[in-house]
Amino acid sequence: MISFSQVTKHYAGRPVVEGISLSIARGAFVALVGQSGAGKTTLLKAINRLVEIDSGAITIDGEDVTALPLAALRRRTGYVFQGIGLFPHMSVAENIWLVPRLQGVPIDGRAERVARLLELVALPPVLADRYPAQLSGGQAQRVGFARALAAEPSLMLMDEPFGALDPVTRSELGRAYRALHERMGLTSLLVTHDMAEALLLADRIIVLGEGHILADLPPRELLAYRGHANVQAMIDVVRDQTDRLDALGRSDG
Ligand SMILES: Nc1ncnc2c1ncn2[C@@H]1O[C@H](COP(=O)(O)OP(=O)(O)OP(=O)(O)O)[C@@H](O)[C@H]1O
C-alpha cells in the first residue's frame, strides 16, 4: 500500500533519512522505533507531506504522494499525535466533525455519526458537548483518534499517540486501537520510543538509526535478534525489565 523508494531528507545539510526503501502491505500494523532523532517522525510526516522529502519517492496505492492534491492525501491518512491538538474553543462533536465538515457532509447526520465514532473509541455519547479542557488526557486522546477516524481513512499515521498518558490508560488505549485496526481493516503506522509497546502492538517493527533501517522484523524474530548494538540495546532494556520483574516475583522477601 505504501512504498518508499530511496527516500532522503536533510536538515541544515545533515541527512536525517538517507536512501530508505521499504514497502508496507495493506492491513499491516507497523511500528517505527529508534532513539531520539533517528528520523521516525520525519519518515511518518513525509507520507502525508507534513515534511517534503529531498529525493526519492513515496507512493500510496501506486500513486506518488506529490502528485495527489493535499486535501485528498490528508483525507486518506488519519493522523494522530501526542498532545493531539484539539481546538479548545470547539466542543468534542465540533472537533470530531472538522473533516466531515470540510468534506461538505450535511450537518443533519452529525449527532449520529459523532455518537458512533465516540462509541468506536469507547467514550460515552454525553462527551460530545464537552470542551477539550473538560476531558482527561486519555479521553482527549481518544477524541483525537475519533477525529482521525471521522474521515474514514484507510491509513492511520500515529506519532507517539499514547506518549502523554499514564501507563494503565496507555496500555488500554493501545489495545483498543489494535482491536479497531483489525475491525476496520486499517493500515497502521505507529511511531514510538517504547520498544515494549512496539513488540506488543505491531506485526512488524522497523528500527531506525543514523538515517537507515537497522532492523525490520516481526516481534518474535526481533526478540531473538543479534546484530546492530543499538537494536540489541533497545531489546535488552525490555528483556532486562521482564527478567527483573520475574526475579522479583520469585523472591521471597
Ligand atoms: N524542521 C526541522 N528543522 C531542522 N531539523 C529538524 C527538523 N525536524 C527534525 N529535525 C532534526 O532531524 C532529526 C530527526 O528528527 P525526527 O523528529 O524525525 O526524529 P525522531 O526519531 O522522530 O525523534 P524523537 O523520537 O525525538 O521524536 C533530529 O536531529 C531533529 O533535530
The ligand as an SDF file (V2000), in Angstrom:
LIG
                    3D

 31 33  0  0  0  0  0  0  0  0999 V2000
   12.1750   21.1910   10.9180 N   0  0  0  0  0  0  0  0  0  0  0  0
   13.3900   20.7730   11.2840 C   0  0  0  0  0  0  0  0  0  0  0  0
   14.4700   21.5760   11.0990 N   0  0  0  0  0  0  0  0  0  0  0  0
   15.7140   21.1580   11.4320 C   0  0  0  0  0  0  0  0  0  0  0  0
   15.9790   19.9500   11.9540 N   0  0  0  0  0  0  0  0  0  0  0  0
   14.9680   19.1240   12.1600 C   0  0  0  0  0  0  0  0  0  0  0  0
   13.6190   19.4920   11.8370 C   0  0  0  0  0  0  0  0  0  0  0  0
   12.8080   18.4450   12.1390 N   0  0  0  0  0  0  0  0  0  0  0  0
   13.6170   17.4890   12.6330 C   0  0  0  0  0  0  0  0  0  0  0  0
   14.9070   17.8770   12.6500 N   0  0  0  0  0  0  0  0  0  0  0  0
   16.0600   17.0700   13.0990 C   0  0  0  0  0  0  0  0  0  0  0  0
   16.0480   15.8530   12.3870 O   0  0  0  0  0  0  0  0  0  0  0  0
   16.3890   14.7730   13.2350 C   0  0  0  0  0  0  0  0  0  0  0  0
   15.3040   13.7280   13.1750 C   0  0  0  0  0  0  0  0  0  0  0  0
   14.1190   14.2370   13.7140 O   0  0  0  0  0  0  0  0  0  0  0  0
   12.8190   13.3580   13.8960 P   0  0  0  0  0  0  0  0  0  0  0  0
   11.8240   14.2090   14.6180 O   0  0  0  0  0  0  0  0  0  0  0  0
   12.4310   12.7680   12.6140 O   0  0  0  0  0  0  0  0  0  0  0  0
   13.3680   12.2120   14.8370 O   0  0  0  0  0  0  0  0  0  0  0  0
   12.5820   11.1810   15.7490 P   0  0  0  0  0  0  0  0  0  0  0  0
   13.2280    9.8690   15.5500 O   0  0  0  0  0  0  0  0  0  0  0  0
   11.1290   11.2590   15.4970 O   0  0  0  0  0  0  0  0  0  0  0  0
   12.9460   11.7570   17.1700 O   0  0  0  0  0  0  0  0  0  0  0  0
   12.0970   11.7830   18.5390 P   0  0  0  0  0  0  0  0  0  0  0  0
   11.9950   10.3760   18.9630 O   0  0  0  0  0  0  0  0  0  0  0  0
   12.9570   12.5870   19.4540 O   0  0  0  0  0  0  0  0  0  0  0  0
   10.7850   12.4280   18.2310 O   0  0  0  0  0  0  0  0  0  0  0  0
   16.6310   15.3600   14.6110 C   0  0  0  0  0  0  0  0  0  0  0  0
   18.0000   15.5120   14.7850 O   0  0  0  0  0  0  0  0  0  0  0  0
   15.9320   16.6910   14.5670 C   0  0  0  0  0  0  0  0  0  0  0  0
   16.5700   17.6110   15.3920 O   0  0  0  0  0  0  0  0  0  0  0  0
  1  2  1  0
  2  3  1  0
  2  7  2  0
  3  4  2  0
  4  5  1  0
  5  6  2  0
  6  7  1  0
  6 10  1  0
  7  8  1  0
  8  9  2  0
  9 10  1  0
 10 11  1  0
 11 12  1  0
 11 30  1  0
 12 13  1  0
 13 14  1  0
 13 28  1  0
 14 15  1  0
 15 16  1  0
 16 17  2  0
 16 18  1  0
 16 19  1  0
 19 20  1  0
 20 21  2  0
 20 22  1  0
 20 23  1  0
 23 24  1  0
 24 25  2  0
 24 26  1  0
 24 27  1  0
 28 29  1  0
 28 30  1  0
 30 31  1  0
M  END
$$$$
